Amino acid sequence: MTGAMGSIPDRGMAETHPRTGKVQYITTVVLFLVFGGIIGAAGYVSFIPRDISMVLKTGMAIASLAAWLVLGRIERLRQYRPIVFGFFAVSVGLLLARYLSNVPMQLMGLSVTSVRGVAMAKFGEALPIVLCILVAHFATGGTLDDLFLRRGKLKLWLPVSVIGAAAFVGIGALQAAGSGLSWSTVVRALPWIAIFTFSNAFMEELWFRALFLKKLEPLVGTKTSLVITTLIFALVHISATYVIDILLFLVAVTALALLWGWLMQKSNSIWGAVLIHAAGDILGIVGYLAQVGL
């Protein structure tokens, strides 16, 4: 019937109870920070012993796969499956990277004592992680759009990324000059700097942000998904050995991660964040060049 009856809410439809919504919100945030933090720490935090790191990676791969299977049997919990399977993909990628990361470097007869070796080691680390994420994502029905792998709002991310990248390149040039590096050394290293920075930037943007942002948004909202992915990204850098002041570094990493995540959400594209991130990584590789005295 229409008319007055049409304005009566349909009591047969499910309604979200405020208390249930709050519990779901808190549970999602806590579990994401705990499990995402464990996986990130296993892959990045250097003061964790290697044996323990391997146990964590293996354990998280098994636990996340088991959780994914169990959640498929519980209707009200199926919304968590994409997040859990994302954890599984990253864990497997980290395990493969443990054994395969040095293969490209070794095939080329290089070592981490050269910028070429460092670049190929980073490429070898990033490749299995990226491939595992992509294979798992598409195998479960995911799309390019779900991972922000699209052009998106070019008029937003392109100017922002160009300005951000230019700033980092300028700082990197000043850093190189202050470290006594010759321009010929930097120019010769440019192809390897590009391989290192883009391998690392794309892998980290895919893992820490693109993989989870859209999966988290229906459960905790846009802002919270940005904040908790940023926290994970910042905390896994706690053992960085290439900085002088770790606290200042973590503050900077947190601010940058918020910018990259915001830009990804607003532009619906990963590429602006990747470009700025890659340019930011130039500071690390220039510091390495200065440290080894090339």
Protein Blocks (a to p, Z undefined) as FASTA:
>chain_A
ZZjllmpccfkbccddfklmmmmmmmmmmmmmmmmmmmmmmmmmmklcfklmmmmmmmmm
mmmmmmmmmmmmmmklmmmmmmmmmmmmmmmmmmmmmmmmmmmmmmnopafkbfklmmmm
mmmmmmmmmmmmmmmmmmnopafklnopafkjmklmmmmmmmmmmmmmmmmmmmmmmnop
afklmmmmmmmmmmmmmmmmmmmmmmmmmmmmmmmmmmnojklmmmmmmmmmmmmmmmpc
kbfblmlmmmmmmmmmmmmmmmmmmnopaklmmmmmmmmmmmmmmmmmmmnoZZ
